[in-house]
Amino acid sequence: MTFDLLPELPCYLNGEFSTLRDAKVSVMDRGFIFGDGVYEVVPVYAGRPFRFAQHMARLDRSLAELRIANPMSHGEWRALADQLIAAYAESLGQSAGQTDQLVYIQVTRGVAMRDHIMPPGITPTVFVTSNRISPPSPADRAGGVKCVSAEDFRWKKAHIKSVSLAGSVLARQMSADVGAAETVMFRDGFLSEGAAANVWVVKGGRVIGAPKDNLVLEGIRYGLLEELCTEAGIPFELRRVAQEEVFSADELLLSNATKEVLPVTRLDERPIGSGKPGPIYEKLYAGYQRAKNAPSP
């Protein structure tokens, strides 16, 4: 996801609206010094945030893990997101309902002198902006994408959506270096997740994902894919998935806010299943599009 650093691109920082170029954060902000903060990325379709309540629930969980008090109520976050959605659409000369966007929310512990110990009584830094959403190309949807595999060398609190993303940056670059869409990671011989996406195995008509634990970020699509599978009569299971099961899968899928659900047809240059997007992907993608158009809280 690349942000255009244009003067007219709106943002919110600590109570003030400005632009990305004009907004300034202290060099002593603990998000800058330590990566001591969390974030959320909310897709917006036709001006409507998608599964906003679920994003707020995950924001609550991540903040609680880092012992940062949520600086806003869910209603205040929604009002702020709606303002940024409208402001970004206006910068394009459009109405909010004409635009698909990504709202980025970041909360850090705040500004203090450098010390590993969490300083009490400081005010969290709140930053929110919105930009275009860049979905997969029609070619990637039609033919699937290739991925590479790697050992998961990141920390063991992956369930926190932390701004400390150096491990994920290194992992994602491994796939970018060879023109692949994602790095599928394994820990001790079992599937964890991608560098920036959850990973799903399809075998015998069943969708299988890694369990919700501290080794995996519970993507918002965890709940959504389970709902879509239930609607389509597809068995859904969360359990530890051995590495050999991934390579022998009938289908392999990625999910995140921008990819939605996307087929992987090659992993480490080895074909997955038939080497083409499969029927389970087609059903889930169709269901996802219906969900996007349905009213969302």
VOPAGU-2260 file (C-alpha; in pm, 1 decimal, decimal comma):
REM VOPAGU-2260
SITE   aa  ch    i         X         Y         Z
SITE  MET   A    0       0,0       0,0       0,0
SITE  THR   A    1     158,5     329,7    -110,9
SITE  PHE   A    2      39,1     666,7      12,9
SITE  ASP   A    3      61,6     964,0    -224,0
SITE  LEU   A    4     224,8    1243,9     -24,9
SITE  LEU   A    5      21,0    1515,7    -192,4
SITE  PRO   A    6     -55,8    1849,2     -24,9
SITE  GLU   A    7    -430,1    1799,4     -62,5
SITE  LEU   A    8    -440,2    1449,9      88,1
SITE  PRO   A    9    -618,9    1502,5     421,5
SITE  CYS   A   10    -528,6    1362,9     761,1
SITE  TYR   A   11    -606,6    1404,3    1129,8
SITE  LEU   A   12    -337,2    1432,2    1395,9
SITE  ASN   A   13    -403,4    1491,6    1764,2
SITE  GLY   A   14    -719,3    1693,6    1726,5
SITE  GLU   A   15    -630,9    1885,2    1410,8
SITE  PHE   A   16    -707,9    1827,6    1043,4
SITE  SER   A   17    -430,7    1904,6     795,8
SITE  THR   A   18    -250,5    1727,4     509,9
SITE  LEU   A   19      10,3    1454,3     509,9
SITE  ARG   A   20     275,2    1700,9     403,1
SITE  ASP   A   21     193,1    1946,4     683,5
SITE  ALA   A   22     131,5    1704,5     971,5
SITE  LYS   A   23     424,8    1673,1    1215,1
SITE  VAL   A   24     497,0    1427,1    1495,3
SITE  SER   A   25     759,3    1473,8    1767,9
SITE  VAL   A   26    1084,3    1282,3    1719,6
SITE  MET   A   27    1033,7    1163,5    2078,9
SITE  ASP   A   28     702,6     997,0    1998,8
SITE  ARG   A   29     730,8     638,8    2119,9
SITE  GLY   A   30     583,0     516,7    1793,2
SITE  PHE   A   31     889,9     662,5    1619,0
SITE  ILE   A   32    1144,3     559,3    1884,5
SITE  PHE   A   33    1013,3     213,9    1979,2
SITE  GLY   A   34     732,3     125,3    1739,0
SITE  ASP   A   35     520,6     147,0    2055,8
SITE  GLY   A   36     174,5     165,2    1905,6
SITE  VAL   A   37     -95,3     -11,3    1706,5
SITE  TYR   A   38    -287,9      47,9    1386,2
SITE  GLU   A   39    -592,9     -55,4    1186,5
SITE  VAL   A   40    -663,3     -41,8     812,6
SITE  VAL   A   41   -1033,8     -23,7     730,3
SITE  PRO   A   42   -1153,4     -75,6     371,7
SITE  VAL   A   43   -1426,3     158,5     253,8
SITE  TYR   A   44   -1662,5      67,7     -30,8
SITE  ALA   A   45   -1885,5     333,1    -186,5
SITE  GLY   A   46   -1808,8     558,2     108,7
SITE  ARG   A   47   -1906,6     299,1     372,4
SITE  PRO   A   48   -1648,2     150,6     613,1
SITE  PHE   A   49   -1654,8    -228,7     586,6
SITE  ARG   A   50   -1696,2    -427,5     912,1
SITE  PHE   A   51   -1601,7    -122,5    1114,4
SITE  ALA   A   52   -1724,2    -273,4    1442,1
SITE  GLN   A   53   -1488,6    -569,0    1399,3
SITE  HIS   A   54   -1197,1    -335,4    1330,9
SITE  MET   A   55   -1279,6    -142,6    1648,3
SITE  ALA   A   56   -1291,8    -464,6    1850,3
SITE  ARG   A   57    -945,4    -560,4    1724,7
SITE  LEU   A   58    -816,6    -208,9    1797,0
SITE  ASP   A   59    -941,6    -250,4    2153,8
SITE  ARG   A   60    -761,2    -585,2    2185,4
SITE  SER   A   61    -432,0    -453,5    2048,8
SITE  LEU   A   62    -438,2    -141,3    2268,7
SITE  ALA   A   63    -516,6    -351,0    2574,3
SITE  GLU   A   64    -221,0    -579,4    2503,2
SITE  LEU   A   65      10,4    -275,7    2496,1
SITE  ARG   A   66    -161,8    -118,3    2799,6
SITE  ILE   A   67    -263,1     192,4    2606,3
SITE  ALA   A   68    -602,7     336,6    2692,8
SITE  ASN   A   69    -823,4     381,6    2387,7
SITE  PRO   A   70    -836,1     760,2    2340,8
SITE  MET   A   71   -1178,9     752,2    2172,6
SITE  SER   A   72   -1509,1     572,0    2187,8
SITE  HIS   A   73   -1614,1     360,4    1892,0
SITE  GLY   A   74   -1866,0     627,7    1797,1
SITE  GLU   A   75   -1596,0     894,4    1798,0
SITE  TRP   A   76   -1371,5     678,3    1581,9
SITE  ARG   A   77   -1656,3     627,2    1334,5
SITE  ALA   A   78   -1732,9     998,9    1317,8
SITE  LEU   A   79   -1366,0    1074,5    1258,3
SITE  ALA   A   80   -1338,3     806,9     988,6
SITE  ASP   A   81   -1646,8     944,9     813,0
SITE  GLN   A   82   -1492,5    1293,2     812,8
SITE  LEU   A   83   -1170,7    1166,4     654,7
SITE  ILE   A   84   -1363,5     959,9     398,9
SITE  ALA   A   85   -1557,3    1268,7     293,1
SITE  ALA   A   86   -1244,2    1485,5     290,2
SITE  TYR   A   87   -1051,5    1241,1      71,1
SITE  ALA   A   88   -1341,9    1210,8    -172,6
SITE  GLU   A   89   -1366,1    1589,8    -187,4
SITE  SER   A   90    -994,3    1610,3    -270,1
SITE  LEU   A   91   -1075,4    1400,3    -578,3
SITE  GLY   A   92   -1374,5    1615,7    -668,2
SITE  GLN   A   93   -1613,4    1331,7    -587,2
SITE  SER   A   94   -1874,1    1246,7    -328,5
SITE  ALA   A   95   -1786,6     992,6     -59,1
SITE  GLY   A   96   -2032,1     743,5    -208,6
SITE  GLN   A   97   -1838,0     744,1    -534,6
SITE  THR   A   98   -1511,0     629,8    -377,7
SITE  ASP   A   99   -1349,1     313,7    -246,1
SITE  GLN   A  100   -1080,5     395,8       9,3
SITE  LEU   A  101    -858,3     268,6     289,3
SITE  VAL   A  102    -881,3     444,8     623,9
SITE  TYR   A  103    -558,6     412,3     823,4
SITE  ILE   A  104    -578,1     454,7    1202,1
SITE  GLN   A  105    -270,7     465,6    1425,0
SITE  VAL   A  106    -242,9     513,1    1800,7
SITE  THR   A  107      95,1     531,7    1975,8
SITE  ARG   A  108     167,5     562,1    2346,2
SITE  GLY   A  109     264,8     925,2    2296,9
SITE  VAL   A  110     562,7    1154,9    2352,5
SITE  ALA   A  111     814,8    1102,1    2633,3
SITE  MET   A  112    1188,0    1090,4    2694,9
SITE  ARG   A  113    1340,0     766,0    2576,6
SITE  ASP   A  114    1301,4     487,3    2830,7
SITE  HIS   A  115    1194,4     128,5    2775,2
SITE  ILE   A  116     959,3     146,3    3073,1
SITE  MET   A  117     606,5     257,3    2986,3
SITE  PRO   A  118     575,9     616,0    3114,8
SITE  PRO   A  119     250,9     683,7    3301,2
SITE  GLY   A  120      19,4     971,7    3232,0
SITE  ILE   A  121     117,3    1061,6    2874,9
SITE  THR   A  122    -134,4    1136,8    2602,4
SITE  PRO   A  123    -157,7     889,6    2312,7
SITE  THR   A  124     -77,6    1017,1    1964,2
SITE  VAL   A  125    -373,1     968,9    1727,2
SITE  PHE   A  126    -323,0     975,2    1351,0
SITE  VAL   A  127    -586,4     896,2    1088,0
SITE  THR   A  128    -583,0     934,7     711,1
SITE  SER   A  129    -749,9     788,0     404,5
SITE  ASN   A  130    -625,0     706,5      57,8
SITE  ARG   A  131    -723,0     504,2    -246,0
SITE  ILE   A  132    -756,7     128,7    -221,1
SITE  SER   A  133    -555,4     -76,3    -470,5
SITE  PRO   A  134    -728,8    -411,5    -532,0
SITE  PRO   A  135    -566,2    -703,9    -714,8
SITE  SER   A  136    -562,3    -679,5   -1093,1
SITE  PRO   A  137    -810,8    -872,6   -1308,3
SITE  ALA   A  138    -515,6   -1082,2   -1428,4
SITE  ASP   A  139    -424,9   -1184,0   -1072,5
SITE  ARG   A  140    -785,4   -1277,0   -1003,7
SITE  ALA   A  141    -813,3   -1477,5   -1325,0
SITE  GLY   A  142    -479,9   -1658,4   -1303,7
SITE  GLY   A  143    -390,5   -1645,9    -935,7
SITE  VAL   A  144     -65,3   -1521,8    -788,6
SITE  LYS   A  145     264,1   -1678,9    -694,5
SITE  CYS   A  146     410,6   -1674,6    -345,4
SITE  VAL   A  147     730,2   -1782,1    -172,4
SITE  SER   A  148     770,6   -1956,4     161,4
SITE  ALA   A  149     992,2   -1873,1     457,7
SITE  GLU   A  150    1045,5   -1955,9     821,2
SITE  ASP   A  151     849,6   -1717,8    1044,0
SITE  PHE   A  152    1128,3   -1523,7    1216,6
SITE  ARG   A  153     903,5   -1255,4    1369,8
SITE  TRP   A  154     814,6   -1210,7    1737,5
SITE  LYS   A  155     563,5   -1431,5    1916,4
SITE  LYS   A  156     296,8   -1166,9    1974,1
SITE  ALA   A  157     170,3   -1154,3    1617,3
SITE  HIS   A  158    -187,1   -1123,5    1746,4
SITE  ILE   A  159    -115,7    -756,3    1825,5
SITE  LYS   A  160    -158,3    -531,3    1522,0
SITE  SER   A  161     155,3    -342,7    1615,4
SITE  VAL   A  162     334,9     -69,9    1422,2
SITE  SER   A  163     657,5    -263,0    1500,6
SITE  LEU   A  164     662,2    -417,5    1153,9
SITE  ALA   A  165    1032,5    -463,3    1071,8
SITE  GLY   A  166     992,6    -842,2    1062,0
SITE  SER   A  167     695,8    -823,5     828,7
SITE  VAL   A  168     875,0    -569,7     608,5
SITE  LEU   A  169    1170,8    -807,2     569,6
SITE  ALA   A  170     940,3   -1100,8     500,7
SITE  ARG   A  171     735,0    -913,2     241,6
SITE  GLN   A  172    1050,1    -791,7      68,2
SITE  MET   A  173    1158,0   -1152,5      19,3
SITE  SER   A  174     858,0   -1206,1    -207,9
SITE  ALA   A  175     882,8    -864,0    -372,1
SITE  ASP   A  176    1244,1    -936,9    -469,7
SITE  VAL   A  177    1129,2   -1224,7    -690,3
SITE  GLY   A  178     807,1   -1067,9    -817,3
SITE  ALA   A  179     581,4   -1272,0    -589,2
SITE  ALA   A  180     264,9   -1146,9    -421,4
SITE  GLU   A  181     330,6   -1263,6     -65,9
SITE  THR   A  182     557,5   -1460,7     167,0
SITE  VAL   A  183     382,8   -1757,5     327,7
SITE  MET   A  184     545,2   -1825,1     663,4
SITE  PHE   A  185     587,0   -2136,8     876,3
SITE  ARG   A  186     689,4   -2173,9    1237,8
SITE  ASP   A  187     831,8   -2508,6    1350,7
SITE  GLY   A  188     683,4   -2680,2    1046,0
SITE  PHE   A  189     332,8   -2533,2    1076,1
SITE  LEU   A  190     157,1   -2255,5     886,3
SITE  SER   A  191     139,6   -1920,0    1061,7
SITE  GLU   A  192      43,2   -1647,9     809,8
SITE  GLY   A  193     171,3   -1426,2     531,7
SITE  ALA   A  194     384,4   -1117,5     580,7
SITE  ALA   A  195      73,7    -901,2     536,0
SITE  ALA   A  196    -213,3   -1146,8     488,2
SITE  ASN   A  197    -378,5   -1450,1     638,9
SITE  VAL   A  198    -335,2   -1778,4     450,8
SITE  TRP   A  199    -603,5   -2043,3     393,3
SITE  VAL   A  200    -571,5   -2403,1     275,8
SITE  VAL   A  201    -849,6   -2573,0      80,0
SITE  LYS   A  202    -846,3   -2951,4      90,8
SITE  GLY   A  203   -1130,0   -3185,5      -0,5
SITE  GLY   A  204   -1375,3   -2895,1     -19,4
SITE  ARG   A  205   -1286,2   -2775,9     333,6
SITE  VAL   A  206   -1135,1   -2434,5     418,3
SITE  ILE   A  207    -865,2   -2466,1     683,7
SITE  GLY   A  208    -680,5   -2186,8     863,0
SITE  ALA   A  209    -430,1   -2148,0    1142,9
SITE  PRO   A  210    -579,3   -2119,7    1493,3
SITE  LYS   A  211    -641,9   -1784,1    1659,9
SITE  ASP   A  212    -345,7   -1761,7    1893,2
SITE  ASN   A  213     -50,0   -1536,2    1964,9
SITE  LEU   A  214     133,3   -1651,4    1650,3
SITE  VAL   A  215    -122,7   -1515,1    1403,1
SITE  LEU   A  216    -292,9   -1179,5    1358,2
SITE  GLU   A  217    -663,0   -1252,7    1354,3
SITE  GLY   A  218    -757,9   -1080,2    1032,8
SITE  ILE   A  219   -1105,5    -931,1    1006,9
SITE  ARG   A  220   -1161,9   -1185,3     730,9
SITE  TYR   A  221   -1131,0   -1471,4     982,0
SITE  GLY   A  222   -1488,8   -1408,8    1087,7
SITE  LEU   A  223   -1601,0   -1304,4     741,2
SITE  LEU   A  224   -1468,6   -1615,8     565,6
SITE  GLU   A  225   -1631,3   -1836,3     826,5
SITE  GLU   A  226   -1961,9   -1659,6     758,1
SITE  LEU   A  227   -1916,7   -1696,1     381,8
SITE  CYS   A  228   -1830,9   -2064,7     418,1
SITE  THR   A  229   -2142,5   -2120,7     629,9
SITE  GLU   A  230   -2358,8   -1947,3     368,0
SITE  ALA   A  231   -2208,5   -2159,0      90,1
SITE  GLY   A  232   -2218,5   -2488,0     282,4
SITE  ILE   A  233   -1838,6   -2514,7     288,1
SITE  PRO   A  234   -1681,7   -2678,6     597,2
SITE  PHE   A  235   -1455,7   -2437,1     787,9
SITE  GLU   A  236   -1187,6   -2540,7    1035,1
SITE  LEU   A  237    -917,4   -2370,7    1242,0
SITE  ARG   A  238    -625,8   -2589,9    1351,6
SITE  ARG   A  239    -252,5   -2628,0    1319,2
SITE  VAL   A  240    -170,8   -2683,6     951,2
SITE  ALA   A  241     146,0   -2874,7     864,8
SITE  GLN   A  242     374,8   -2732,6     597,1
SITE  GLU   A  243     325,7   -3032,9     370,1
SITE  GLU   A  244     -51,9   -2975,0     379,3
SITE  VAL   A  245       0,0   -2627,7     237,2
SITE  PHE   A  246     206,1   -2749,2     -57,0
SITE  SER   A  247     -38,2   -3033,8    -127,8
SITE  ALA   A  248    -348,9   -2815,5     -99,6
SITE  ASP   A  249    -622,3   -2825,4    -362,5
SITE  GLU   A  250    -636,7   -2445,8    -336,3
SITE  LEU   A  251    -445,2   -2184,4    -141,0
SITE  LEU   A  252    -593,5   -1844,0     -57,5
SITE  LEU   A  253    -476,6   -1511,5      82,9
SITE  SER   A  254    -700,8   -1265,1     262,8
SITE  ASN   A  255    -656,4    -909,3     386,3
SITE  ALA   A  256    -817,8    -566,9     352,9
SITE  THR   A  257    -688,5    -497,6       1,6
SITE  LYS   A  258    -664,8    -850,2    -143,8
SITE  GLU   A  259   -1007,9    -942,9      -2,6
SITE  VAL   A  260    -969,1   -1312,3     -91,3
SITE  LEU   A  261    -711,9   -1401,9    -357,9
SITE  PRO   A  262    -601,7   -1736,3    -507,0
SITE  VAL   A  263    -240,5   -1854,4    -487,4
SITE  THR   A  264    -158,7   -2084,5    -777,8
SITE  ARG   A  265     218,7   -2123,7    -730,2
SITE  LEU   A  266     425,6   -2151,4    -412,0
SITE  ASP   A  267     804,7   -2162,1    -444,9
SITE  GLU   A  268     746,6   -2218,5    -819,3
SITE  ARG   A  269     543,5   -2532,8    -744,7
SITE  PRO   A  270     183,0   -2540,2    -868,6
SITE  ILE   A  271     -92,9   -2549,9    -610,2
SITE  GLY   A  272    -368,5   -2794,5    -705,1
SITE  SER   A  273    -449,3   -2756,6   -1072,9
SITE  GLY   A  274    -237,4   -2442,5   -1098,0
SITE  LYS   A  275    -553,4   -2236,2   -1154,5
SITE  PRO   A  276    -802,7   -2061,6    -923,5
SITE  GLY   A  277   -1043,2   -2320,4    -791,3
SITE  PRO   A  278   -1416,8   -2349,2    -721,3
SITE  ILE   A  279   -1392,8   -2269,1    -349,0
SITE  TYR   A  280   -1216,3   -1943,4    -428,9
SITE  GLU   A  281   -1484,8   -1855,9    -681,5
SITE  LYS   A  282   -1761,9   -1912,7    -425,5
SITE  LEU   A  283   -1586,0   -1715,9    -151,7
SITE  TYR   A  284   -1499,3   -1427,6    -382,1
SITE  ALA   A  285   -1858,9   -1404,5    -501,5
SITE  GLY   A  286   -1980,2   -1409,2    -143,0
SITE  TYR   A  287   -1729,7   -1142,4     -49,3
SITE  GLN   A  288   -1867,1    -912,1    -318,6
SITE  ARG   A  289   -2217,3    -962,3    -185,3
SITE  ALA   A  290   -2098,9    -883,1     166,4
SITE  LYS   A  291   -1939,2    -559,1      46,1
SITE  ASN   A  292   -2270,2    -441,5     -94,1
SITE  ALA   A  293   -2474,0    -536,4     212,9
SITE  PRO   A  294   -2539,7    -285,7     493,3
SITE  SER   A  295   -2252,2    -287,9     741,0
SITE  PRO   A  296   -2252,2    -158,2    1101,5
